[in-house]
């Protein structure tokens, strides 16, 4: 049992639809906690050494609580902490299937992005009236990031402002990471980014920069690959999507 639960600590996840329900059987009887938050935190912490419960709140399902742990994933638990559910919580409605778990993640992403602020971004503003704004975690050397960048003029024409956040997938201390720092430190960031995205050499430059902070922000909001496109409500689009199709999804076409 503890071996299964320990997967949460290592950041492993279950499938989207299939949910694993586990019973937390502890050898010694447990004192009744005053609140569900205390009961859930106590049960999980004792069952999985090293697991930290960061937040517990009521979910959309009566008697079931959303639990955010230090592996940045979301699980669910009953109020007494005896049962947990790992996976996506889906709601069947007249309009179709709603992923309740992803909706909650989107809200948290939006809050995290807002708390980080917009200082230090490389921004391509909409042409004329801004109709939408997207945040894109990008890697200069990523082929599909370059493909998306090739459509920057079209995105801006459609009224979409694009904010670039650094996410060199190879991580700090690598050539790709250094390249992004050089772009950010350039006298003309947009020109340097355009050249770098086209595969051209960019003069090496160094300065105080937010690349490492933006990279860490990406990890916090669940970026695992690039490009990762975040809409204003915190929804994440993983991977390249053509400009017109993106605009359609945003309700602009």
DRENKOL-917611 format. One line per 8 residues: number of its first residue (from 0); their letters; for each residue z, x, y of C-alpha. Coordinates in steps of 0.25 Angstrom, whole numbers, plus 2048, in hexadecimal, padded with zeros to 3 digits. Layout:
NUM) a) Z X Y  ...
END
This chain:
0) xxxxxxxx) 800 800 800  804 80B 80A  7F7 813 806  7EF 807 80A  7F6 804 817  7F5 813 81B  7E6 811 81C  7E9 80B 82A
8) xxxxxxxx) 7F0 818 82E  7E3 81F 82B  7DB 815 833  7D3 810 826  7CE 801 828  7CA 7F6 81E  7BE 7EE 81E  7BB 7E4 829
16) xxxxxxxx) 7BC 7D7 821  7C4 7DB 815  7D3 7DC 818  7DD 7E3 810  7EB 7DB 810  7F6 7E4 80C  805 7E1 809  80F 7EB 80E
24) xxxxxxxx) 819 7EB 803  825 7F4 807  830 7F8 7FD  83C 7F5 806  83E 7E8 80D  83B 7E7 81B  843 7E2 827  83D 7D6 82E
32) xxxxxxxx) 837 7DB 83B  839 7D3 848  82A 7D2 84B  81D 7D3 843  81A 7DF 84B  826 7E6 846  824 7E1 838  816 7E6 837
40) xxxxxxxx) 818 7F3 83E  824 7F6 835  81D 7F2 828  810 7FA 82B  818 806 830  820 807 824  815 804 81A  80C 80F 820
48) xxxxxxxx) 812 81B 826  80B 820 832  805 813 835  808 80F 844  807 800 848  802 800 856  801 7F1 859  804 7E4 852
56) xxxxxxxx) 800 7D6 858  7FD 7C8 853  7EE 7C6 84D  7E6 7BA 84E  7EB 7B6 840  7F9 7B0 840  803 7B9 839  7FA 7C5 839
64) xxxxxxxx) 7FC 7D1 843  7F2 7DB 848  7F7 7E9 846  7F2 7F5 84D  7F5 802 846  7F4 811 84A  7E7 812 842  7E0 809 84D
72) xxxxxxxx) 7DD 7FE 843  7E2 7F0 843  7E9 7E9 837  7F0 7DC 835  7FE 7D9 830  807 7CD 82D  813 7CB 836  81C 7D1 82C
80) xxxxxxxx) 814 7DD 829  813 7DA 81A  804 7D9 81A  7F9 7E0 821  7EA 7DD 822  7E0 7E8 825  7D2 7E4 829  7CA 7DB 833
88) xxxxxxxx) 7D0 7CE 836  7C5 7C4 837  7C5 7B6 83D  7BB 7AB 838  7B7 7A2 844  7AC 798 846  7A4 7A2 84E  7A5 7AD 842
96) xxxxxxxx) 7AE 7B8 83E  7B7 7BF 848  7BD 7CC 846  7CB 7CA 84B  7CF 7D9 848  7C3 7DF 850  7C6 7D5 85C  7D4 7DB 85D
104) xxxxxxxx) 7CE 7E9 85C  7C5 7E6 867  7D0 7E1 870  7D8 7EE 86D  7CC 7F6 870  7C9 7F0 87E  7D8 7F2 881  7D7 800 87D
112) xxxxxxxx) 7CA 803 885  7D0 7FC 891  7DD 805 891  7D4 811 890  7CC 80E 89C  7BF 812 8A1  7C1 81F 8A7  7B8 82A 8A2
120) xxxxxxxx) 7AD 822 89C  79E 825 89C  798 818 8A1  78A 813 8A2  78B 807 8AB  783 7FA 8A9  777 7F9 8B2  779 7EE 8BC
128) xxxxxxxx) 783 7E4 8B8  78D 7E8 8AD  78D 7DD 8A2  795 7E5 898  79D 7F2 895  79E 7F9 888  7A6 806 884  79F 80F 87B
136) xxxxxxxx) 7A6 81A 873  79B 824 872  797 831 86B  78C 839 872  787 83F 865  787 831 85E  779 82D 85B  77C 81E 85D
144) xxxxxxxx) 784 821 869  777 827 86F  76F 81B 86A  778 812 872  778 81C 87E  768 81B 87E  76A 80C 881  773 80E 88D
152) xxxxxxxx) 769 80A 897  767 7FD 890  776 7FB 88F  778 7FD 89D  76C 7F4 8A1  772 7E9 899  77E 7EA 8A2  787 7F2 898
160) xxxxxxxx) 790 7FD 89D  792 807 893  79F 810 893  79F 81C 88A  7AC 821 883  7AC 82E 87C  7AC 82E 86D  7A7 83B 867
168) xxxxxxxx) 7A8 838 858  7AA 846 854  7B7 846 85C  7BE 850 866  7B9 85F 866  7AB 85C 861  79E 85F 867  79B 850 869
176) xxxxxxxx) 7A9 84E 870  7A6 85A 879  799 854 87C  79F 847 881  7A9 84F 88A  79D 856 890  796 849 893  7A3 843 899
184) xxxxxxxx) 7A5 850 8A2  797 850 8A7  794 84E 8B5  78B 843 8B2  791 83C 8A6  786 832 8A4  77B 83C 8A4  782 845 89B
192) xxxxxxxx) 785 839 891  776 835 891  772 844 88E  77C 845 883  778 838 87D  76A 83D 87D  76E 849 875  76C 853 881
200) xxxxxxxx) 776 85E 883  781 85B 88D  787 867 895  795 869 890  7A0 865 899  7AF 863 899  7B9 85C 8A1  7C5 853 8A0
208) xxxxxxxx) 7BF 847 898  7C2 83A 891  7BA 83D 884  7C6 83F 87B  7CD 833 881  7C1 82A 87F  7BF 82F 871  7CD 82C 86D
216) xxxxxxxx) 7CC 81E 874  7C0 81C 86B  7C9 81F 85F  7D3 815 864  7CA 809 865  7C3 80C 857  7B7 813 85A  7B2 81A 84D
224) xxxxxxxx) 7A3 81C 851  79A 81D 85C  795 816 864  7A0 80C 865  79E 801 86F  7AA 7F9 875  7A7 7EC 87C  7B0 7E8 887
232) xxxxxxxx) 7B9 7DF 87E  7BB 7EB 875  7B1 7E7 86A  7AC 7F4 863  79D 7F5 85F  79C 801 856  78F 808 856  782 807 85E
240) xxxxxxxx) 77C 7FA 862  76F 7F8 86B  771 7F5 879  76B 7E7 879  773 7E3 86C  780 7E8 873  77D 7E0 87F  77A 7D4 877
248) xxxxx) 788 7D6 870  78E 7D7 87E  788 7CA 882  77E 7D0 88C  771 7CC 885
END
